[in-house]
């Protein structure tokens, strides 16, 4: 018999709960079905970052060549580099 999932007052309290609890004690994952959420958008958070003007200008030129907004291109570059670093880190820790 699985434990009952408590009722949470806030999303934050639910997040804290699942961060410390083992979901296998609450959910029978053998009965789980894959779900697709095509309209789900990731949460965004606005940040401020100081960059040299020359770097911004170069980024704008590159973005213009690709016909994308420069902020979108910056996000692409960041995502690619983060993925590369994560993969590099996981290779080091698996040795």
QUIWO-V751198 format. One record per residue. N is the residue number from 1. RES is the residue in one letter. OMEGA is omega in radians with two decimals (none if undefined). Layout:
# QUIWO-V751198
n: {N	N}
res: {RES	RES}
omega: {OMEGA	OMEGA}
This chain:
# QUIWO-V751198
n: {1	2	3	4	5	6	7	8	9	10	11	12	13	14	15	16	17	18	19	20	21	22	23	24	25	26	27	28	29	30	31	32	33	34	35	36	37	38	39	40	41	42	43	44	45	46	47	48	49	50	51	52	53	54	55	56	57	58	59	60	61	62	63	64	65	66	67	68	69	70	71	72	73	74	75	76	77	78	79	80	81	82	83	84	85	86	87	88	89	90	91	92	93	94	95}
res: {X	X	X	X	X	X	X	X	X	X	X	X	X	X	X	X	X	X	X	X	X	X	X	X	X	X	X	X	X	X	X	X	X	X	X	X	X	X	X	X	X	X	X	X	X	X	X	X	X	X	X	X	X	X	X	X	X	X	X	X	X	X	X	X	X	X	X	X	X	X	X	X	X	X	X	X	X	X	X	X	X	X	X	X	X	X	X	X	X	X	X	X	X	X	X}
omega: {-3.14	3.07	3.08	3.08	-3.14	3.04	-3.07	3.13	-3.12	3.07	3.12	3.13	3.08	3.12	3.13	3.14	-3.08	3.08	-3.09	-3.08	3.06	-3.06	-3.13	3.07	-3.06	-3.03	3.04	-3.04	3.10	3.12	-3.09	3.07	3.11	3.13	3.10	3.12	-3.02	-3.09	-3.12	3.14	3.13	3.07	3.14	3.10	3.14	3.07	3.03	3.11	3.14	3.12	3.05	-3.11	3.14	3.12	3.12	3.13	3.10	3.11	3.12	3.11	3.12	3.14	3.13	3.10	-3.13	3.14	3.06	3.06	-3.07	3.11	3.08	3.11	3.09	3.10	3.11	3.14	3.12	-3.13	3.13	-3.12	3.10	3.12	3.12	-3.14	3.11	3.12	3.13	3.14	-3.11	3.07	3.14	-3.08	3.14	3.13	none}
